[in-house]
Amino acid sequence: MRGTFLAFEPFASLDGVLRGDPICIMPEGKFYRDDRTLDITPERLQRMAANIKAGLPRFRIPINENHAGVGKVGTIKDADYMSAGPDGAGLYATDYTLTDAGQGLIKDGRYDAVSPEVIWTLMDGAKYQDPKTGEYHDDVIVGLALTDKPYFGHDNVARFSADREHGESF
């Protein structure tokens, strides 16, 4: 079971994420990674939202620190595709929680973007296998990382820090 980590849209504002405003997990559009073109369609994003609503994956979707896997700093409970979301068309976390540590990482300006963790056929044909049914599913969000180095660069995504001092880092 292989997935891929992609950095797309981060929070629109620091205040918004701390009060629970929707977080754009992944925008609609075409993106490029290595020799692949990632065509992120409304249908794909709608399938991601439907998978979450159907209980996939079969574990709480963690918000973690920089893809490190050292422990979660939050949990995504629900997501929806929004054609006219606050940061444009995309998949948005609409119900999520952050631990005190997660809120601290954001308040301290350690991270200013997010990066979704996805199991999908766009990554060498990978699919998520439901351990209860044995069925395979495409487009399953398995995590979301707070990050300071989004793959596509800060110039292609909005920042959640209102303070430009924490802006571009590379």
C-alpha positions as CSV (number, residue, x, y, z in Angstrom):
1,M,0.0,0.0,0.0
2,R,1.8,3.1,-1.2
3,G,0.6,6.6,-1.0
4,T,2.1,10.0,-1.8
5,F,2.5,13.2,0.1
6,L,1.5,16.4,-1.7
7,A,1.5,20.0,-0.4
8,F,-1.3,22.1,-1.8
9,E,-3.4,24.6,0.0
10,P,-2.8,25.7,3.6
11,F,-5.0,27.7,5.9
12,A,-6.3,31.0,4.8
13,S,-5.6,32.7,8.2
14,L,-4.3,31.8,11.6
15,D,-7.4,33.0,13.3
16,G,-9.6,30.9,10.9
17,V,-7.9,27.6,11.7
18,L,-7.9,28.2,15.4
19,R,-11.7,28.8,15.3
20,G,-12.3,25.8,13.1
21,D,-12.9,27.5,9.7
22,P,-12.6,25.0,6.7
23,I,-9.1,24.1,5.7
24,C,-8.4,23.5,2.0
25,I,-6.8,20.1,2.0
26,M,-6.4,19.9,-1.8
27,P,-7.3,22.3,-4.6
28,E,-8.9,21.4,-7.9
29,G,-6.6,21.7,-10.9
30,K,-3.6,20.3,-12.8
31,F,-0.3,19.9,-11.0
32,Y,3.0,18.3,-11.9
33,R,5.2,16.0,-9.9
34,D,8.3,14.5,-11.4
35,D,7.1,13.1,-14.8
36,R,3.5,12.8,-13.8
37,T,0.6,15.2,-14.3
38,L,-1.8,15.2,-11.4
39,D,-5.2,16.0,-12.7
40,I,-7.2,16.9,-9.5
41,T,-10.8,16.9,-10.8
42,P,-14.0,17.7,-8.9
43,E,-15.0,14.0,-9.2
44,R,-11.8,12.9,-7.6
45,L,-12.2,15.4,-4.7
46,Q,-15.9,14.4,-4.3
47,R,-14.8,10.8,-4.1
48,M,-12.3,11.7,-1.3
49,A,-15.1,13.4,0.6
50,A,-17.4,10.5,0.1
51,N,-14.7,8.1,1.3
52,I,-14.3,10.0,4.6
53,K,-18.1,10.1,5.1
54,A,-18.1,6.3,4.5
55,G,-15.6,5.8,7.3
56,L,-12.5,5.3,5.1
57,P,-9.8,4.9,6.1
58,R,-10.8,2.8,9.1
59,F,-8.8,4.9,11.5
60,R,-9.0,8.5,12.7
61,I,-7.4,10.7,10.1
62,P,-4.4,12.3,11.8
63,I,-3.2,15.8,11.4
64,N,0.5,15.4,12.1
65,E,3.7,17.3,12.2
66,N,5.6,17.6,8.9
67,H,4.8,14.0,7.8
68,A,7.1,12.9,10.6
69,G,4.7,10.3,12.0
70,V,5.8,11.1,15.6
71,G,2.3,11.6,16.9
72,K,-0.8,13.4,15.8
73,V,-1.5,17.0,16.6
74,G,-5.1,16.9,15.4
75,T,-7.8,14.8,13.7
76,I,-9.9,15.3,10.6
77,K,-13.5,14.2,11.2
78,D,-15.2,15.3,8.0
79,A,-14.5,16.9,4.6
80,D,-16.5,18.3,1.7
81,Y,-15.8,19.3,-1.8
82,M,-16.5,23.0,-2.2
83,S,-16.7,24.4,-5.7
84,A,-16.6,27.9,-4.3
85,G,-14.7,27.4,-1.1
86,P,-12.9,30.2,0.8
87,D,-9.6,29.4,-1.0
88,G,-11.2,28.3,-4.3
89,A,-12.5,25.0,-5.5
90,G,-11.2,22.0,-3.6
91,L,-11.5,19.5,-0.8
92,Y,-11.9,21.1,2.6
93,A,-11.7,19.7,6.1
94,T,-14.9,21.0,7.5
95,D,-14.8,19.3,10.9
96,Y,-11.5,18.8,12.7
97,T,-9.8,19.3,16.0
98,L,-6.3,20.3,17.0
99,T,-4.6,19.3,20.2
100,D,-3.1,22.0,22.4
101,A,0.3,21.0,20.9
102,G,-1.1,21.5,17.3
103,Q,-2.5,24.9,18.2
104,G,0.8,25.8,19.7
105,L,2.7,24.8,16.5
106,I,0.4,27.1,14.5
107,K,0.5,30.0,17.0
108,D,4.3,29.8,17.2
109,G,4.5,30.1,13.4
110,R,6.4,26.8,13.0
111,Y,4.2,25.7,10.1
112,D,2.4,27.8,7.5
113,A,1.0,25.2,5.1
114,V,-0.6,21.8,4.9
115,S,0.2,18.7,2.9
116,P,-2.3,15.9,2.3
117,E,-1.4,12.2,2.6
118,V,-3.3,10.3,0.0
119,I,-3.6,6.7,-1.2
120,W,-4.7,6.9,-4.9
121,T,-4.1,5.5,-8.3
122,L,-2.2,8.6,-9.3
123,M,0.7,7.1,-7.3
124,D,1.6,4.0,-9.3
125,G,-1.9,2.6,-9.2
126,A,-2.1,2.5,-5.4
127,K,-5.4,1.8,-3.7
128,Y,-6.5,1.6,-0.1
129,Q,-7.8,-1.8,1.0
130,D,-10.6,-1.8,3.5
131,P,-9.6,-4.2,6.2
132,K,-13.2,-5.0,7.0
133,T,-14.4,-5.8,3.5
134,G,-11.2,-6.5,1.5
135,E,-12.4,-4.0,-1.1
136,Y,-10.0,-1.6,-2.7
137,H,-10.7,2.2,-2.9
138,D,-9.1,5.0,-4.8
139,D,-8.7,8.6,-3.5
140,V,-8.5,7.9,0.3
141,I,-7.1,10.7,2.5
142,V,-5.0,9.0,5.2
143,G,-3.5,12.1,6.9
144,L,-2.8,15.8,6.7
145,A,0.6,17.3,7.7
146,L,1.3,20.7,9.0
147,T,4.4,21.7,7.0
148,D,6.8,24.6,6.4
149,K,7.9,23.4,3.0
150,P,5.0,22.7,0.7
151,Y,6.1,20.8,-2.4
152,F,4.7,23.4,-4.8
153,G,6.3,26.3,-2.9
154,H,4.7,29.1,-0.9
155,D,4.2,31.2,-4.0
156,N,1.6,28.7,-5.2
157,V,-0.4,28.5,-2.0
158,A,-1.7,31.0,0.6
159,R,-0.2,31.2,4.0
160,F,-2.1,30.8,7.3
161,S,0.3,33.2,9.1
162,A,-0.8,36.8,8.9
163,D,2.8,37.6,9.7
164,R,4.9,37.7,6.6
165,E,8.0,37.2,8.7
166,H,7.1,33.5,8.7
167,G,6.7,33.5,4.9
168,E,8.9,31.9,2.3
169,S,11.6,29.6,3.7
170,F,13.3,28.3,0.6
